[in-house]
Amino acid sequence: MKKDFLFIATLICSLTAAQTKDTINVNKIEAVTVNGKKVLVERKVDRLVYNVQNSMLSQGSSGTEVLAGTPLLQVDENKGLLSIAGKNGVSVMVNDRMLNLSGSELINYLRNIRSENILKIEVITTPPAKYEAQGNSGIINIILKKNQNLGWSGYLNSNYTQKTYAGFSSVAGVNYQNEKIKASVKVTGYDGDKRSVEKYNIIGQNSSVSKDDRRDMNDGLGLNANFDYSLSKNSNIGLVYDITKGHTNMDINSTQSYFTDGTSTLQTETDSKHRSPFTTQMLNLYFDQKLGEHKLSFGSNYYGNLPDTEVNFTTKNLATNATQIVRNRSTVDYKIYSGQADLTLNFKKIQLETGTKYSQFSNNSDIEYFNFTNGNYIIDPAKSNLFDYDEKNYAAYISASKDLGEKWSVKAGLRYEYSQTSGFSPTTQSKSENNYGKFFPTAYVSYKANENNQFSINYSRRINRPYFRALDPFRWYSNPNTYYTGNPSLQPSFNHNIEFNYIFKSKFSTNLYYQRTTNNFDQISFLNGINLVSTYENYYSQNVYGINLNYTNTYFKIWESNISTSFSYNETQITRFNLVAKNGQSFYFSLNNTFQLNKAKTFMLFVNYWNNLPSRDGYFSAKNSASLDAGLKMSFAEKALQVNLSMSDIFRQSGLRADMYFTDNTQSFNNYWDARRMTLSITYNFGNQKVKSNNRTVNFEEKNRAQ
């Protein structure tokens, strides 16, 4: 059914392009050339701004390609990662409203934004007090072009991707706008498989050597609807509803060998089948009221996720041929509610922002472990568990910004967040509670010496709360001797961020930073005989010193180049367990090049390359990884039809190879996630192409923790 949907969407795209060629020629919109261009890169008091409309990437590029060419940003579509250099994570906003997606969902969404619709991208490395203090992460704000035209528009997009296995995806969207209403509906479908090979060795007195050959099978259908209504000239209400139904399935063949003092004790092979249907729903409601130069906003949010997972695995002892058959079922119910109010006061000499927010998390989990005995599945109470988790967060903030003449700008804010958490397992009768309140200050100073030189310095304090799965104590088994479990006693970590920024002639930028994080938590694995347990613990603090450099320029009017480098040095303090700190450096660089092949700017060639040199970070020592990508971007029919053909990770260099050091063992990883691929993308746009989709959403950062 899904594959039929994808094929039909592709066929419609091709036929519609052919049938409407004459109509396009009749109704084409006259282009307007604007001579007064903004600089490509500029610095505001609390953010860096990349003016996409002045870039060669503004035509015929996807949203992910534009982001990859933005200073300080790193995009890895293969792993579903989007990051700001020097930051562990990132949140994404569209038109100042939070986009509530992460991982592959986020990458897919950004890939379907047309560069022609993007005005600028704001990179906020130290978010102001208005935003959640959660996470050692920055914020990317994508500003779309304003639309003054009324009418209909739409698009059809189909992608074919060839990795080890073929994959398909299609998107169909319709947008409408009149003087009162802005509305859009988008339907998505995808069906793709991916092969991953993961090797994990623990070498010590007790040793384990394992290899997983995995096939990920992901498919789904989704609907996104946006509606915005102007109650008056100064007020509007709106909603965003998103629902996705699909499957995240896996077939895994695993081999494990266990040793004690170099002598083999057990060799096993496990075949497992993971079947996980899911349904996610998100509803956002908002109301905005302009009060002269001031603005009052209200928003409420709901997010629900209902993944049901069944894992059936058979483990064979290779020495005796004895088998063990197990069924592992899990039912998880995530729910998040939040409400907020924000007030912006624009006075002549100062701007004030203030607001409050309330959010509530709930997570009810049920894990059942069955052994297949005498033809029946018999539950094992010792490996089954129930867990209920609740969290409430209360927040309030105030910030002020002011221009001190033409050269100086300042901004300062203070946010207070109070959290109440409780976890209870009826199975083990264990309970954990944690209540705490913290202040999170932010401060910014910017100095513009002249048109060519601008400086700024920023400070922020932030918190990193554990996500749900890291807190949940029930066990996910991959074989009878190996399982993953969360830790309900996990505590949040805190970090301080100081940054110095410099921009020269809007082409060269420098970002110098220092971060101090305390009570960090991460995943850690322990081998006891043949039993391997992975969990989360608070066990280290860290100082990181780093610098990011970026240079963007256009040569001969046909070649745009973006060069980025990042260097950091870390000092790690191990506070628990027998890990060995690996203080040292990391170095990353990327070269993104776009070449204009004709005067009409309808044929473009891009060649991109990035490289992570061998590095030492915390308790890891990672080997080199890299990727070379290249492709063609072609536009036809007055740029209504776009065809892109690309190759990614041409030399298959982007895997993870790293070592993790303990005093009594060394743990090694050698993983590759099927990053080398060929992609053919066809997009057809119809209707009034000056109508932009209604991408309005509301702040809902908490959803990112429901992982």
NUBATOR-153126 format. One line per 4 residues: number of its first residue (from 1); for each residue x, y, z of C-alpha. Coordinates in nm, 3 decimals, always signed. Layout:
BEGIN
NUM = X:Y:Z  ...
***
This chain:
BEGIN
1 = +0.000:+0.000:+0.000  +0.273:+0.245:+0.100  +0.485:+0.159:-0.204  +0.180:+0.218:-0.426
5 = +0.136:+0.559:-0.266  +0.498:+0.646:-0.337  +0.481:+0.527:-0.698  +0.158:+0.721:-0.766
9 = +0.306:+1.040:-0.618  +0.610:+1.006:-0.844  +0.392:+0.945:-1.150  +0.170:+1.245:-1.072
13 = +0.479:+1.462:-1.035  +0.608:+1.367:-1.381  +0.271:+1.387:-1.561  +0.172:+1.717:-1.404
17 = +0.502:+1.875:-1.506  +0.448:+1.775:-1.870  +0.080:+1.872:-1.885  +0.124:+2.215:-1.731
21 = +0.429:+2.332:-1.922  +0.224:+2.567:-2.142  +0.026:+2.700:-1.845  +0.346:+2.784:-1.664
25 = +0.474:+2.980:-1.962  +0.152:+3.183:-1.974  +0.125:+3.253:-1.601  +0.490:+3.288:-1.511
29 = +0.571:+3.554:-1.251  +0.807:+3.828:-1.356  +1.133:+3.822:-1.161  +1.240:+4.132:-0.970
33 = +1.608:+4.207:-0.916  +1.698:+4.372:-0.587  +2.025:+4.563:-0.598  +2.056:+4.650:-0.228
37 = +2.167:+4.315:-0.092  +2.235:+4.249:+0.273  +2.570:+4.116:+0.381  +2.595:+3.737:+0.377
41 = +2.682:+3.697:+0.747  +2.605:+3.944:+1.024  +2.619:+3.944:+1.402  +2.332:+4.044:+1.632
45 = +2.376:+4.088:+2.005  +2.269:+3.729:+2.083  +2.293:+3.543:+1.750  +2.469:+3.502:+1.415
49 = +2.257:+3.565:+1.105  +2.318:+3.397:+0.767  +2.126:+3.581:+0.492  +2.040:+3.295:+0.258
53 = +1.887:+3.519:-0.009  +2.237:+3.655:-0.082  +2.384:+3.306:-0.125  +2.413:+3.085:-0.431
57 = +2.240:+2.820:-0.221  +1.921:+3.028:-0.236  +1.824:+2.861:-0.566  +1.753:+2.492:-0.616
61 = +1.878:+2.372:-0.276  +1.715:+2.176:+0.002  +1.689:+2.305:+0.356  +1.959:+2.064:+0.473
65 = +2.198:+2.187:+0.202  +2.143:+2.546:+0.311  +2.203:+2.456:+0.676  +2.523:+2.268:+0.586
69 = +2.652:+2.589:+0.426  +2.565:+2.805:+0.728  +2.854:+2.909:+0.957  +2.887:+2.706:+1.282
73 = +2.643:+2.436:+1.165  +2.719:+2.070:+1.095  +2.469:+1.844:+0.915  +2.496:+1.467:+0.888
77 = +2.191:+1.342:+0.698  +2.315:+0.982:+0.719  +2.292:+0.972:+1.099  +2.004:+1.217:+1.127
81 = +2.222:+1.470:+1.312  +2.213:+1.848:+1.308  +2.449:+2.028:+1.542  +2.613:+2.359:+1.623
85 = +2.990:+2.334:+1.652  +3.084:+2.298:+2.018  +2.731:+2.195:+2.121  +2.593:+1.849:+2.196
89 = +2.250:+1.910:+2.049  +2.032:+2.164:+1.875  +1.670:+2.280:+1.864  +1.514:+2.414:+1.545
93 = +1.260:+2.693:+1.508  +1.073:+2.817:+1.202  +0.972:+3.184:+1.214  +1.054:+3.208:+1.587
97 = +0.840:+2.906:+1.677  +0.985:+2.576:+1.789  +0.977:+2.286:+1.544  +0.900:+1.975:+1.747
101 = +1.096:+1.716:+1.554  +1.426:+1.537:+1.608  +1.652:+1.281:+1.443  +1.547:+1.148:+1.103
105 = +1.205:+1.319:+1.129  +1.377:+1.656:+1.158  +1.615:+1.587:+0.870  +1.326:+1.478:+0.645
109 = +1.132:+1.792:+0.728  +1.426:+2.024:+0.662  +1.510:+1.842:+0.339  +1.164:+1.936:+0.205
113 = +1.202:+2.311:+0.269  +1.290:+2.492:-0.053  +1.582:+2.733:-0.034  +1.380:+2.983:-0.241
117 = +1.149:+3.021:+0.059  +1.423:+3.085:+0.317  +1.510:+3.447:+0.398  +1.778:+3.388:+0.662
121 = +1.902:+3.147:+0.926  +1.978:+3.259:+1.281  +2.233:+3.058:+1.480  +2.185:+3.110:+1.855
125 = +2.476:+2.943:+2.035  +2.384:+3.073:+2.383  +2.000:+3.094:+2.390  +1.846:+3.390:+2.580
129 = +1.634:+3.354:+2.894  +1.315:+3.334:+2.684  +1.402:+2.980:+2.580  +1.418:+2.659:+2.783
133 = +1.739:+2.614:+2.984  +1.730:+2.244:+2.896  +2.033:+2.092:+2.724  +2.381:+2.205:+2.636
137 = +2.247:+2.299:+2.298  +2.193:+2.597:+2.074  +1.897:+2.702:+1.863  +1.862:+2.737:+1.486
141 = +1.587:+2.976:+1.374  +1.484:+2.947:+1.008  +1.312:+3.266:+0.890  +1.094:+3.217:+0.583
145 = +1.020:+3.497:+0.338  +0.708:+3.699:+0.406  +0.428:+3.655:+0.158  +0.197:+3.934:+0.041
149 = +0.024:+3.727:-0.228  -0.304:+3.546:-0.194  -0.411:+3.217:-0.344  -0.315:+2.854:-0.371
153 = +0.016:+2.678:-0.408  +0.139:+2.325:-0.369  +0.417:+2.083:-0.437  +0.486:+1.716:-0.504
157 = +0.815:+1.558:-0.414  +0.943:+1.204:-0.461  +1.278:+1.061:-0.361  +1.443:+0.736:-0.458
161 = +1.746:+0.635:-0.251  +1.972:+0.340:-0.318  +2.190:+0.215:-0.034  +2.231:-0.153:+0.040
165 = +1.855:-0.157:-0.004  +1.628:+0.076:-0.201  +1.414:+0.335:-0.025  +1.130:+0.563:-0.131
169 = +0.962:+0.871:+0.012  +0.698:+1.111:-0.114  +0.550:+1.436:+0.009  +0.243:+1.621:-0.121
173 = +0.148:+1.960:+0.019  -0.112:+2.229:-0.046  -0.104:+2.586:+0.089  -0.377:+2.849:+0.086
177 = -0.387:+3.211:+0.197  -0.638:+3.494:+0.185  -0.667:+3.814:+0.384  -0.773:+3.628:+0.699
181 = -0.664:+3.266:+0.663  -0.332:+3.089:+0.623  -0.360:+2.713:+0.593  -0.152:+2.420:+0.474
185 = -0.186:+2.043:+0.462  +0.100:+1.803:+0.402  +0.087:+1.427:+0.353  +0.405:+1.221:+0.375
189 = +0.489:+0.859:+0.311  +0.813:+0.668:+0.336  +0.939:+0.313:+0.312  +1.311:+0.248:+0.341
193 = +1.555:-0.011:+0.469  +1.908:+0.041:+0.595  +2.189:-0.197:+0.678  +2.411:-0.138:+0.981
197 = +2.713:-0.335:+1.094  +2.821:-0.277:+1.453  +3.122:-0.441:+1.617  +3.169:-0.406:+1.991
201 = +3.460:-0.561:+2.182  +3.543:-0.557:+2.554  +3.897:-0.679:+2.618  +4.013:-0.747:+2.975
205 = +4.020:-1.029:+3.226  +3.659:-1.090:+3.124  +3.622:-1.027:+2.751  +3.342:-1.012:+2.498
209 = +3.363:-0.991:+2.118  +3.037:-0.925:+1.934  +2.910:-0.830:+1.590  +2.559:-0.717:+1.494
213 = +2.447:-0.724:+1.131  +2.122:-0.529:+1.135  +1.855:-0.441:+0.882  +1.639:-0.144:+0.981
217 = +1.298:-0.136:+0.814  +1.114:+0.192:+0.860  +0.785:+0.289:+0.701  +0.511:+0.533:+0.783
221 = +0.234:+0.767:+0.674  +0.189:+1.111:+0.821  -0.041:+1.411:+0.808  +0.047:+1.767:+0.908
225 = -0.214:+2.044:+0.915  -0.158:+2.413:+0.995  -0.430:+2.675:+1.032  -0.394:+3.044:+1.122
229 = -0.685:+3.291:+1.140  -0.663:+3.668:+1.181  -0.926:+3.781:+1.429  -0.831:+4.140:+1.357
233 = -0.542:+4.343:+1.225  -0.359:+4.292:+1.554  -0.461:+3.945:+1.671  -0.462:+3.591:+1.537
237 = -0.519:+3.237:+1.654  -0.392:+2.911:+1.511  -0.333:+2.543:+1.548  -0.089:+2.281:+1.428
241 = -0.181:+1.913:+1.425  +0.055:+1.633:+1.332  -0.003:+1.257:+1.332  +0.224:+0.980:+1.212
245 = +0.164:+0.605:+1.205  +0.438:+0.366:+1.113  +0.682:+0.093:+1.205  +1.044:+0.086:+1.323
249 = +1.136:-0.276:+1.266  +1.471:-0.453:+1.282  +1.614:-0.794:+1.192  +1.945:-0.857:+1.368
253 = +2.194:-1.141:+1.342  +2.440:-1.127:+1.632  +2.743:-1.333:+1.722  +2.899:-1.319:+2.068
257 = +3.215:-1.477:+2.204  +3.306:-1.462:+2.574  +3.650:-1.518:+2.727  +3.803:-1.536:+3.075
261 = +4.179:-1.479:+3.094  +4.194:-1.541:+2.719  +4.013:-1.877:+2.739  +3.685:-1.916:+2.552
265 = +3.389:-1.973:+2.784  +3.089:-1.935:+2.552  +3.006:-1.871:+2.186  +2.653:-1.782:+2.081
269 = +2.456:-1.670:+1.777  +2.130:-1.477:+1.813  +1.866:-1.408:+1.550  +1.617:-1.145:+1.664
273 = +1.318:-0.975:+1.510  +1.206:-0.638:+1.649  +0.856:-0.527:+1.553  +0.750:-0.185:+1.676
277 = +0.436:-0.013:+1.544  +0.398:+0.343:+1.671  +0.157:+0.634:+1.667  +0.268:+0.987:+1.749
281 = +0.036:+1.285:+1.777  +0.108:+1.649:+1.842  -0.135:+1.938:+1.884  -0.031:+2.303:+1.925
285 = -0.272:+2.592:+1.989  -0.166:+2.958:+2.001  -0.301:+3.312:+2.026  -0.108:+3.634:+1.949
289 = -0.219:+3.987:+2.030  -0.036:+4.302:+1.924  -0.073:+4.592:+2.166  +0.067:+4.883:+1.968
293 = +0.443:+4.821:+1.964  +0.404:+4.540:+2.217  +0.300:+4.176:+2.179  +0.128:+3.918:+2.401
297 = +0.132:+3.547:+2.311  -0.029:+3.235:+2.461  +0.041:+2.876:+2.364  -0.057:+2.524:+2.471
301 = +0.085:+2.192:+2.354  +0.019:+1.820:+2.366  +0.244:+1.538:+2.252  +0.170:+1.166:+2.275
305 = +0.374:+0.866:+2.167  +0.253:+0.507:+2.188  +0.522:+0.265:+2.069  +0.453:-0.106:+2.122
309 = +0.754:-0.330:+2.073  +0.780:-0.707:+2.052  +1.121:-0.870:+2.025  +1.149:-1.240:+1.948
313 = +1.497:-1.384:+1.959  +1.655:-1.726:+1.941  +2.001:-1.774:+2.090  +2.208:-2.081:+1.998
317 = +2.506:-2.213:+2.192  +2.750:-2.286:+1.909  +2.931:-2.554:+2.110  +2.627:-2.759:+2.215
321 = +2.365:-2.641:+1.961  +2.129:-2.580:+2.256  +1.880:-2.301:+2.187  +1.692:-2.054:+2.403
325 = +1.380:-1.882:+2.267  +1.263:-1.557:+2.427  +0.984:-1.306:+2.369  +1.030:-0.955:+2.509
329 = +0.730:-0.719:+2.498  +0.724:-0.352:+2.592  +0.442:-0.099:+2.598  +0.532:+0.264:+2.651
333 = +0.296:+0.560:+2.687  +0.465:+0.903:+2.667  +0.256:+1.215:+2.725  +0.367:+1.577:+2.746
337 = +0.151:+1.880:+2.821  +0.266:+2.241:+2.838  +0.128:+2.593:+2.847  +0.303:+2.928:+2.823
341 = +0.253:+3.303:+2.808  +0.502:+3.556:+2.665  +0.495:+3.936:+2.671  +0.726:+4.159:+2.463
345 = +0.743:+4.530:+2.545  +0.912:+4.754:+2.287  +0.991:+5.092:+2.439  +1.198:+5.363:+2.271
349 = +1.511:+5.299:+2.475  +1.476:+4.939:+2.585  +1.304:+4.611:+2.495  +1.169:+4.389:+2.772
353 = +1.061:+4.025:+2.746  +0.892:+3.827:+3.019  +0.684:+3.512:+3.047  +0.592:+3.194:+3.229
357 = +0.567:+2.828:+3.132  +0.433:+2.505:+3.282  +0.505:+2.157:+3.150  +0.414:+1.808:+3.265
361 = +0.564:+1.476:+3.156  +0.427:+1.127:+3.215  +0.568:+0.792:+3.112  +0.397:+0.461:+3.189
365 = +0.597:+0.157:+3.084  +0.531:-0.215:+3.095  +0.797:-0.476:+3.009  +0.724:-0.850:+2.990
369 = +0.991:-1.119:+2.944  +0.881:-1.470:+2.836  +1.083:-1.790:+2.810  +0.964:-2.050:+2.559
373 = +0.935:-2.369:+2.764  +0.759:-2.695:+2.667  +0.577:-2.530:+2.379  +0.452:-2.231:+2.580
377 = +0.576:-1.879:+2.657  +0.616:-1.853:+3.036  +0.665:-1.508:+3.189  +0.980:-1.448:+3.393
381 = +0.883:-1.207:+3.678  +1.248:-1.134:+3.761  +1.302:-0.985:+3.413  +0.964:-0.809:+3.382
385 = +0.879:-0.469:+3.523  +0.631:-0.182:+3.544  +0.743:+0.179:+3.579  +0.556:+0.509:+3.618
389 = +0.736:+0.842:+3.585  +0.600:+1.193:+3.633  +0.774:+1.528:+3.601  +0.646:+1.884:+3.645
393 = +0.843:+2.194:+3.548  +0.756:+2.554:+3.635  +0.944:+2.840:+3.469  +0.948:+3.220:+3.461
397 = +1.186:+3.459:+3.288  +1.264:+3.825:+3.226  +1.517:+3.981:+2.989  +1.608:+4.329:+2.869
401 = +1.801:+4.453:+2.566  +1.923:+4.799:+2.471  +2.134:+4.973:+2.205  +2.395:+5.204:+2.357
405 = +2.455:+5.434:+2.065  +2.544:+5.304:+1.720  +2.826:+5.072:+1.827  +2.728:+4.901:+2.154
409 = +2.437:+4.666:+2.227  +2.364:+4.479:+2.550  +2.117:+4.214:+2.658  +2.069:+4.032:+2.989
413 = +1.814:+3.789:+3.126  +1.729:+3.560:+3.414  +1.524:+3.241:+3.403  +1.405:+3.037:+3.699
417 = +1.296:+2.674:+3.665  +1.157:+2.450:+3.938  +1.127:+2.075:+3.876  +0.943:+1.797:+4.059
421 = +1.013:+1.438:+3.952  +0.889:+1.104:+4.084  +0.941:+0.748:+3.963  +0.772:+0.436:+4.096
425 = +0.803:+0.069:+4.004  +0.509:-0.141:+4.133  +0.706:-0.455:+4.049  +1.002:-0.380:+4.276
429 = +0.821:-0.130:+4.503  +1.109:+0.113:+4.444  +1.043:+0.487:+4.442  +1.260:+0.788:+4.360
433 = +1.182:+1.158:+4.401  +1.375:+1.474:+4.320  +1.268:+1.837:+4.366  +1.495:+2.129:+4.279
437 = +1.484:+2.492:+4.165  +1.760:+2.675:+3.980  +1.836:+3.017:+3.830  +1.977:+3.042:+3.476
441 = +2.131:+3.380:+3.388  +2.227:+3.498:+3.039  +2.425:+3.805:+2.929  +2.539:+3.951:+2.595
445 = +2.753:+4.247:+2.489  +2.812:+4.344:+2.124  +3.050:+4.607:+1.982  +3.057:+4.719:+1.619
449 = +3.392:+4.891:+1.566  +3.317:+4.977:+1.202  +3.152:+4.828:+0.896  +3.414:+4.554:+0.871
453 = +3.476:+4.454:+1.232  +3.228:+4.339:+1.496  +3.284:+4.176:+1.835  +3.059:+4.016:+2.097
457 = +3.084:+3.819:+2.420  +2.809:+3.594:+2.564  +2.744:+3.396:+2.881  +2.474:+3.142:+2.975
461 = +2.408:+2.874:+3.237  +2.205:+2.570:+3.132  +2.076:+2.234:+3.256  +2.067:+1.893:+3.089
465 = +1.785:+1.675:+3.225  +1.781:+1.302:+3.142  +1.540:+1.189:+2.874  +1.274:+0.930:+2.954
469 = +1.448:+0.617:+2.837  +1.757:+0.698:+3.045  +1.537:+0.707:+3.358  +1.324:+0.398:+3.297
473 = +1.459:+0.098:+3.496  +1.304:-0.179:+3.288  +1.527:-0.394:+3.074  +1.553:-0.428:+2.696
477 = +1.718:-0.764:+2.618  +1.910:-0.832:+2.297  +2.001:-1.184:+2.410  +1.964:-1.369:+2.743
481 = +2.299:-1.234:+2.865  +2.283:-0.874:+2.739  +2.038:-0.599:+2.828  +1.999:-0.222:+2.844
485 = +1.833:-0.051:+3.141  +1.766:+0.305:+3.253  +1.843:+0.457:+3.592  +1.561:+0.634:+3.784
489 = +1.821:+0.787:+4.022  +1.992:+0.975:+3.739  +2.052:+1.344:+3.818  +2.064:+1.641:+3.579
493 = +2.394:+1.798:+3.479  +2.471:+2.170:+3.463  +2.694:+2.372:+3.235  +2.839:+2.722:+3.201
497 = +2.907:+2.868:+2.856  +3.126:+3.168:+2.771  +3.176:+3.276:+2.407  +3.373:+3.543:+2.223
501 = +3.272:+3.615:+1.863  +3.431:+3.818:+1.584  +3.319:+3.889:+1.227  +3.531:+4.050:+0.954
505 = +3.366:+4.188:+0.639  +3.071:+3.947:+0.678  +3.287:+3.673:+0.526  +3.517:+3.554:+0.805
509 = +3.385:+3.465:+1.151  +3.549:+3.338:+1.468  +3.377:+3.175:+1.766  +3.597:+3.119:+2.071
513 = +3.431:+2.935:+2.361  +3.474:+2.777:+2.703  +3.232:+2.529:+2.861  +3.228:+2.386:+3.211
517 = +2.991:+2.093:+3.267  +2.941:+1.918:+3.600  +2.778:+1.589:+3.699  +2.757:+1.469:+3.339
521 = +2.568:+1.148:+3.264  +2.613:+0.909:+2.975  +2.565:+0.546:+2.880  +2.813:+0.303:+3.030
525 = +2.853:-0.078:+3.000  +2.974:-0.335:+3.252  +3.074:-0.697:+3.182  +3.040:-0.945:+3.469
529 = +3.138:-1.289:+3.341  +2.909:-1.335:+3.042  +2.648:-1.082:+3.156  +2.672:-0.746:+2.980
533 = +2.467:-0.457:+3.124  +2.437:-0.109:+2.970  +2.286:+0.173:+3.175  +2.319:+0.546:+3.246
537 = +2.519:+0.700:+3.530  +2.647:+1.039:+3.644  +3.022:+0.994:+3.644  +3.224:+1.283:+3.500
541 = +3.274:+1.659:+3.474  +3.448:+1.838:+3.191  +3.616:+2.159:+3.076  +3.616:+2.227:+2.702
545 = +3.808:+2.504:+2.525  +3.734:+2.552:+2.157  +3.745:+2.770:+1.849  +3.534:+2.766:+1.533
549 = +3.645:+2.944:+1.214  +3.435:+3.001:+0.904  +3.505:+3.170:+0.570  +3.246:+3.219:+0.296
553 = +3.308:+3.385:-0.040  +3.210:+3.383:-0.407  +3.472:+3.358:-0.683  +3.426:+3.457:-1.050
557 = +3.049:+3.492:-0.979  +3.002:+3.118:-1.041  +3.172:+2.947:-0.747  +3.056:+2.984:-0.389
561 = +3.271:+2.825:-0.120  +3.220:+2.777:+0.252  +3.518:+2.663:+0.461  +3.469:+2.569:+0.827
565 = +3.709:+2.439:+1.090  +3.654:+2.350:+1.456  +3.921:+2.278:+1.714  +3.865:+2.192:+2.080
569 = +4.063:+2.071:+2.380  +3.896:+1.898:+2.674  +3.991:+1.820:+3.032  +3.779:+1.546:+3.189
573 = +3.746:+1.459:+3.556  +3.614:+1.108:+3.626  +3.406:+1.114:+3.946  +3.289:+0.749:+3.960
577 = +3.382:+0.405:+3.832  +3.716:+0.300:+3.690  +3.714:+0.495:+3.364  +4.037:+0.648:+3.237
581 = +4.010:+1.013:+3.128  +4.134:+1.084:+2.774  +4.215:+1.453:+2.782  +4.302:+1.581:+2.440
585 = +4.194:+1.753:+2.124  +3.949:+1.716:+1.839  +3.963:+1.877:+1.494  +3.692:+1.900:+1.228
589 = +3.687:+2.075:+0.890  +3.445:+2.096:+0.601  +3.456:+2.232:+0.244  +3.124:+2.307:+0.073
593 = +3.139:+2.419:-0.291  +2.859:+2.514:-0.530  +2.930:+2.583:-0.899  +2.691:+2.763:-1.132
597 = +2.705:+2.589:-1.471  +2.492:+2.828:-1.679  +2.382:+3.191:-1.676  +2.020:+3.103:-1.607
601 = +2.129:+2.941:-1.280  +1.929:+2.629:-1.361  +2.221:+2.382:-1.357  +2.447:+2.361:-1.055
605 = +2.717:+2.125:-0.938  +2.803:+2.079:-0.572  +3.103:+1.904:-0.417  +3.122:+1.884:-0.037
609 = +3.373:+1.722:+0.195  +3.407:+1.696:+0.573  +3.663:+1.524:+0.794  +3.685:+1.448:+1.164
613 = +4.050:+1.387:+1.243  +4.152:+1.138:+1.517  +4.044:+1.285:+1.849  +4.036:+1.233:+2.225
617 = +3.727:+1.346:+2.410  +3.630:+1.266:+2.769  +3.692:+0.892:+2.794  +3.689:+0.821:+2.418
621 = +3.964:+0.802:+2.160  +3.807:+0.820:+1.813  +3.968:+0.742:+1.480  +3.934:+0.943:+1.160
625 = +3.598:+0.969:+0.980  +3.507:+1.163:+0.666  +3.261:+1.195:+0.379  +3.277:+1.315:+0.018
629 = +2.943:+1.413:-0.138  +2.871:+1.539:-0.489  +2.575:+1.596:-0.714  +2.383:+1.795:-0.974
633 = +2.087:+2.027:-0.919  +1.874:+2.098:-1.226  +1.571:+2.323:-1.272  +1.321:+2.315:-1.560
637 = +0.992:+2.478:-1.659  +1.070:+2.820:-1.510  +1.217:+2.645:-1.206  +0.884:+2.482:-1.121
641 = +1.037:+2.139:-1.178  +1.355:+2.048:-0.994  +1.562:+1.734:-1.036  +1.855:+1.659:-0.805
645 = +2.093:+1.367:-0.836  +2.357:+1.312:-0.567  +2.603:+1.064:-0.420  +2.687:+1.066:-0.048
649 = +2.985:+0.920:+0.138  +3.139:+0.814:-0.192  +3.443:+0.649:-0.032  +3.253:+0.497:+0.262
653 = +3.449:+0.681:+0.531  +3.183:+0.808:+0.774  +3.160:+0.522:+1.023  +3.247:+0.535:+1.394
657 = +3.567:+0.373:+1.519  +3.652:+0.451:+1.879  +3.794:+0.312:+2.203  +3.668:+0.364:+2.557
661 = +3.916:+0.301:+2.836  +3.869:+0.149:+3.183  +4.141:+0.051:+3.428  +4.053:-0.318:+3.383
665 = +3.937:-0.330:+3.018  +3.920:-0.147:+2.687  +3.591:-0.121:+2.497  +3.611:-0.074:+2.118
669 = +3.350:+0.025:+1.859  +3.360:-0.018:+1.482  +3.025:+0.082:+1.335  +2.900:+0.171:+0.989
673 = +2.543:+0.277:+0.919  +2.500:+0.246:+0.542  +2.583:+0.612:+0.471  +2.699:+0.562:+0.112
677 = +2.396:+0.621:-0.107  +2.266:+0.754:-0.435  +1.960:+0.981:-0.424  +1.730:+1.097:-0.703
681 = +1.485:+1.369:-0.601  +1.207:+1.518:-0.816  +1.004:+1.817:-0.698  +0.722:+1.990:-0.884
685 = +0.570:+2.315:-0.757  +0.235:+2.440:-0.881  +0.006:+2.735:-0.819  +0.120:+3.077:-0.700
689 = +0.477:+3.004:-0.594  +0.498:+3.323:-0.391  +0.262:+3.165:-0.138  +0.469:+3.022:+0.143
693 = +0.350:+2.730:+0.353  +0.216:+2.807:+0.699  +0.498:+2.666:+0.908  +0.385:+2.830:+1.231
697 = +0.444:+2.621:+1.543  +0.474:+2.697:+1.913  +0.757:+2.653:+2.161  +0.759:+2.291:+2.276
701 = +1.121:+2.203:+2.349  +1.025:+1.932:+2.598  +0.928:+1.689:+2.321  +1.296:+1.630:+2.242
705 = +1.334:+1.446:+2.573  +1.075:+1.182:+2.478  +1.336:+0.959:+2.317
***
